[in-house]
Amino acid sequence: MAVKFQFNKVSMQALQKELKIRIAALPTLKAKEAALRVTIKKEKQRLEDLRAAFAEMRDCLGESQRLFGEFPPESLSVDSVEYGADNVAGISIPVLGEIRFIESTDSALLDPSWLPWGWQTARELLRSRVDIDVAERRVELLEYARKKTTQKVNLYEKVQIPEFSEAVLKIKRYLEDVENLEKAAQKITKAKQARAAEAA
């Protein structure tokens, strides 16, 4: 989209103001983009670590995984999940807080003896799985913000700043040409008046 302007001082001042705003904002946007890139790299590494830890947890269960076939699913439920927010380069991303579980049993005598271990293991696995989900969401939000910031940097740097600069230059040249023509016209008029006065 080409910049629309008129060949006058008011239009030139408006363009200069817009240009100044973009030039001032560009370093901040570039710093934000760089900060987001670094943070995304860290978050992706953290996500890989969480996935590896989850896989290791499951592998450590080994033969014990069969016990979960007998695990009474109604004996453990999630009561609440608390989320917080973290601010990275002006982007709000979720942080996992506390997960509260409810353990219930019909009869402590009739339940299998491994049930408390099962609850503990299930809580750890669920916490790990939710941690992974939150980490994935964090990466997703940060990548979206980085993409938008990169687009804005490119828009300012490669499109708007050059277009505004060129438009201001065109207006300046036009106004200079008009001023030069007026001066030339004044000189011609003075020269004609001087010749007319000499002739008279």
ABEGO torsion letter per residue (X at the ends): XBBBBBBBAAAAAAAAAAAAAAAAAAAAAAAAAAAAAAAAAAAAAAAAAAAAAAAAAAAAAEAAAAAAAABBAAABBBABBBBBBBBBGGBBBBBBBBBBBBBBBABAAABBAAAAAAAAAAAAAAAAAAAAAAAAAAAAAAAAAAAAAAAAAAAAAAAAAAAAAAAAAAAAAAAAAAAAAAAAAAAAAAAAAAAAAAAX
